[in-house]
Amino acid sequence: MGDLVVKDNALINASYNLEVSEQRLILLSIVKARETGTAIDATSTIRIHASDYMQRFGVDKHAAYEALKNAVHNLFGRQFSYSIMDAETGNKKTVKSRWVQKIAYIDDSAILEVAFTIDVVPLITRLEQNFTSYQLKQVSQLTSKYAIRLYEMLIAWRDVEKTPVIEISDFRHKLGLAEHEYKAMNHFKSRVLEPAIEQINKFTDINAEYEQFKSGRVITGFQFKFTHKRNKPNHLLTERDLNTPDLFNGLTEKQITLFANKLAHDHAFSSQFAEAGEEYKDVEMRLIKKLAEPEFVQKYLKDLERLGFKI
């Protein structure tokens, strides 16, 4: 599957606490929004079928139906907060928002309808810099809500394969932990941190470890380091995938975003690929998804090679 999740880093570093099924629905909604190939806004409604949820996350029909039904009651009330620079003053401001402005469930059809809030839309669609992308399949088997969040935090540093030292208070804030939750460090490690690391190492494309920093005897922060797993067969791949020349050993997710930008601004390519009325950023967003598809890369390999791509 070539489903690319793309988030502004403000959203990667936001504070929120969503259950696993709720995080999965947000991620699947992002993928669905990008699949349209056109820019969405706060009036756009995204439809998710129970079969989509079953396919992406490998769950049975009952689990998928329950996830979609519960979202109507729970996801609508979920909030998150993030920090950005104020355009007028140049100072940092903290924004608190809801994820969705409208949500509905069509019972007989097992379809969830979602409309993102006006704050979320630019954080998942109108991205030009400072964003993080990853394949949805990398978190599809994670069953710890903290593992999904930690994977996103780590992969934002994929270029250097290590994070800065993250202070405990900041780390807990990003994970959406309340002040009373897992206050004792041994509980935090055994219930949150170590299960998350274990799942990330088992199910995703990276191996991660952490180092703790202390002030005296008190742990004050963590730094995470990770390495990418190389050429490791993914047991979720289909037989067709395994028989397809693996161009993506040489095309990383960073390269996907790089060549999406290059192709969008290359007149020889964009003149044949762009749709009427599309702006560069719209073409680029559509290309980020398409470049994750082996067939698309093979079709336009000469254009990619002309722009510097090497297998």
N, C-alpha and C positions, 0 to 999 in steps of 0.2 A: 504493500500500500504506500502510496506517495502522498499521504496526508501531512501537510506541513502546518504546524502551529507557529504562529508569529505573534509576539507580544512586544510592546514597547517596554523598555527596561524599567520604566516607572511602575508598570504593572507587575513585572517580575519581582521588584523590590517592595511591592505593596504589602500591607498587613491585612490578612483575612484568614478566616477559619471556615473552610468548606469541607463537608464530608466527601469521601471518595467519589460517590455517585454524582454529587453536585459538581465537583471539579471535572469529572469526565464529561458531563453535559456542557459545561462552559467550554472545554477544549473542543468538543465535537461541534459546538455552535460556531466557534471560531473557524474551524475547518470548513464547515458548511457555508459560512458567510464568504469565505475566500473562494469557494468552488464556483460561486456565481460568475466570477470574472469581472464583476463591476463593483464600483464603490457602494457600500451600504451607508445608511444613515439611521438616525434614531426612529424613523418611521418604518424601516424594513423589518419584515417578519421572517424568521428563519424556522424552517420545519425540520424536525428530527423524528424519523420513524424508529420504532422499537427495533426493527431489523438492523438499522444503522448501528445502534448501541450494541446489539448482540454480536454483529460482525466485528466491530472495532475492538471490543473488550472481551470477547470470548466467553460471554455469559449466556445462560439459558433464557428462554422466553419470559419466564416468571420474573427473573431478576431485572430484565430490561423493562418490563411493564411497570414493576414497582418503582424503579428509578424514575421513569417518566411521570408516574402519578404523584410520587412524593415531591417532585420538583415543583409542582404547582403550589403545594402548601409551604414548602421550605425555602426554595431558591428565591422566591419573590421577596422574602424578607431579609435576605443576606446582604451584608454591607462590606465595604472594603475602604481602606484609606491609603493614600499615596502622596508623595511630595513632588512638586515640580517648581520651576522658577517662574515667578510672576513676570509677565512680559512688560508691564509698565514700571514696576519698581526694581526689578532685578533681584528681588529677595525670594527666598524659598517660601512656598505656601503649602499647607497640608489640605488636601481635598478628601472629603468623605462622601461616598456615593453608594448607590445600590448597583447591583450588576444588571438587573433587567427592569424595564419599565412596564412590561406587560408579559404575561405568560399564560398559556392555555393548554388544555389537554383534550384531545378528541378521543373519547373513550372507545368507541366502536372501531376506530381506525388505528388506535395506539400510536397517535402522532402528537408530539409536543411542539407548540408554537412559542417562539421566544423573540422578543424585541429588546435589544440592548439599550441601556440608557445613553444619553448624549455624552456622558463622560467616558464611557467604555469604548464607543465607536472609534474615536481617533487613536486609541491605544492598541487597537487590533487591526486597523485597516490602513490608515494614512501614515505609513511609516517610511521615513527617508533615512534616518540614522538612529543610533542608539537603540537597536532592537535585538531581540534574541529569537532564534527559530530552532525548532527541532521536529523530528518526525513523531507523530502521534503514537506510533507503535512502540516507541521507547518507554512510554509510561503506561501502556495499555494493560500490563500485567501487575502493576503496582497496586497493592491493596491497602497500603498505609497512606493516609492523607498527607502525612509529614514527608513521606518519601517523594511524592509528586512535587511538593513545594521545594524540597531540598534539591532534587534533580534540576529544577528550573534555575535555582540560585547558582548551582555549580556550572551548568552548561553556558550560562551567561559569561563565564570566564574561560571558555574553551580554548581561546588563543594561547593562554599562558598556563592552562591546566592547574591553576590554583587560585584560591580566593584571597582577598586581604583577610586580616584577622577580624572576625566579626564578634563584636561585644555581645555578651550573653543577653543583655536587655534588648538589643537590636534584633538578635536572632529570634528570641522568643516573640518579639513584636511581629516580625515577618511571618512566623508560623501561626500567628493568631491565637497564641496561648493567653489565657486570662491569668491574672496575677496569682490566683490561688492554685492553678493547675501545675502539677509536677514541680513544686517549689524546691524540693530536695534534689540536689544534683544527681544522686544515685537513681532517683526515680526518673528524672529527665533523661538520663542516659539510657536506662533500661527500657523505658516505655516509648520514647520519642526518637532519640538520636541513633542508637545502635540498630534498632529494627529498620529504620529508614536506610541506613548505610548498607545493611545486609540485603535489603530488597533491591537497591540501586545496583549493587555489585552482581546480583544474581540475574536480574531481568533487563537491565539497560545496556547501552553501548559503552559504558565507562566503569572503571574500577576506582572507588573513592576511599580515602582514609582521612582521618582528622588528627590534628595536634592541638592540645589544650594549653592555654596560657594562664598563668596564675599571678596573683598579687599576694605574696605570702603563701598561705595555704588555700586561698580562695580562688577558684577557677573564674576567670573574668572574660574569657573569650575562646573562640575556636578558629582555626584555619584549616581549610579543606584543600587537599591535593588529589588530583585524579589523573588517570591515563585512559586513553581510548583503546578499546579492544579492537584488535586488527584482524580482519579476514576471518572473523568468527561466524560460522554458519548460524543463521537465525532459524530456529525450528518452526517459526510461524510462516516462513516463506513457502509458497506453493511450488509444485514441481515445475511449473512454467517459469517461475522466478529463478529457480536454480539452473534452468537451462538457458537463461538469458545472459549474454555476455555482461559481466559485472563491471560496468563503466564506473560505478560509484565508489570503487576502491580508490579512484583517482579524483572524484568529484565530491568534495566534502560539503557540508551544509554551508560553510562559509563561502565556498566557491559558488554554490547555488545562488546566494544573494549577490555575490560579485558579478557573475555572468548574467544574472537577470537584469542588473543595472546596465551592463555593457550592451546587451542585446537590445534593451529598450531604447537606448540612445544611438544605436547603430542604424543609420538610415536604410542601408541595403536590406537589413533584416526586418526592421519595424515596418517598412513600407508594405511588406507582404503579410506581416503577422498582426499588426495593430488593426483594431476595428474602428469604424467611423466614429469620430468624436472622442476617442480615448486620449487621455493625457499620458505623458511619460510615466507618471507614478502608477496609473491604472494598468498600463502594459507591464510594468515591472512587477506589480503585485501578482498579476496573472502568470507571469513567467516563473516566479518563485515556486509556484505549485507545479507548473508544467515540467520544470527542470528536475523534479523528483521522479519523473516517469521515464523508465528506460527507453520506451519507444520514441518519446519526444526527443531525447538526447541523440538517439541514433539517427533520427530524421534530420536534425539540424546540426549534426556533428561537424560538418565543414564550416559552418558559420562560427561555431564555438572555437574550433581550431584556428580560424582566421583571427579571432579575438584573443588568442593566447592559451586556450585550453589544451592540455596534453594528457593523454590517457596514461 
